[in-house]
Amino acid sequence: MNLKTIRTLQIFIILGLGLVSAKSEEPAEESTPRTQMLFDLTEKESHQSWRTSNDNVMGGVSEGGPVSMDGFLRFKGVLSLENNGGFSSIYREADLDLSEFSGVELKVKGDGRVYDFRFRTSAKLVGNWYVSYSGKIKTEKDKWITVKVPFDELKQSFRGRQLSGFAFQKDQIQQVRILLGDKNPGPFQLDVEWIRAYQDDI
């Protein structure tokens, strides 16, 4: 084997090692959580299923409800504490099995207030009174953000009274609700573009 051949082999070996080294330094592809769209509110037709429930049913005078916008749903109104009131909400019926997911996330633009995202399942306190499972939607004023509501952080309640012992049935979700009841009277506004379920990486 002559000197020229030996040098050629050395070059091939060096180049080969360089390729292996470069490949090994490539970052591993990052995995992302699995998601499933539940309510795409970019279409106005999707707004029609949302209903209003305010403190008027208990004598309060708060105002609020869903407003169809171009590309999102707006929850808007005025919260009042008069006549023992203090809440406004929008809701829609559902039939969801989210057993394989860790929670829900929403793309929202708010007013800096903290809203509740609530679920209703088949769990009842007594008679036809359903248990409510709620998490927080913390907004940033006039900024679109994505907010997560983990299932394992949901609080159980009935008409504001905290409960325990009612396991959250992820496979029996019958209703979802967005509620404002922060005891701060005045106008409010929350825009929602979509709501989807997510699964954390394990």
Buried (B, 14 or more C-beta within 10 A) or exposed (E): EEEEEEEEEEEEEEEEEEEEEEEEEEEEEEEEBEEEEBBEBEEEEBBEEBBBBBBBEEEBBBBBBBBBBEEBBBBBBEBBBEEEBBBBBBBBEBEBEBEEBBBBBBBBBBBEBEBBBBBBBEBEBEEEEBBBBBBBBEBEEEEEEEBBBEBEEBBBBBEEEEBEEBEBBBEBBBBBBBBBBBEEBEEBBBBBBBBBBBBEEE
